[in-house]
Amino acid sequence: MADSTILAEVVGNVATIGYGLATLGPGIGLGILIGKTVEGIARQPEVAGQLRTTMFIGVAFVEVLALLGLIAGFLFPSA
């Protein structure tokens, strides 16, 4: 009985760490996305409006990934 309790705690901790790591991907994605947009605007200021619009669409998609990682932690609680 004690062994199964310990196993449940380990699985719970690993799941929590996994959901936390799931937010790293969108964070890195946002950094790359915004950095490249700023670089593009610096290179060609005349297309700043188009680049900014495209960046905001991309940011929305990347943020959805972060929210899915967060929601998964609540939908599939550990032990």
Stockholm file with secondary structure:
# STOCKHOLM 1.0

chainA/1-79         MADSTILAEVVGNVATIGYGLATLGPGIGLGILIGKTVEGIARQPEVAGQLRTTMFIGVAFVEVLALLGLIAGFLFPSA
#=GR chainA/1-79 SS CHHHHHHHHHHHHHHHHHHHHTTHHHHHHHHHHHHHHHHHHHHCGGGHHHHHHHHHHHHHHHHHHHHHHHHHHHHSCCC
#=GC SS_cons        CHHHHHHHHHHHHHHHHHHHHTTHHHHHHHHHHHHHHHHHHHHCGGGHHHHHHHHHHHHHHHHHHHHHHHHHHHHSCCC
//
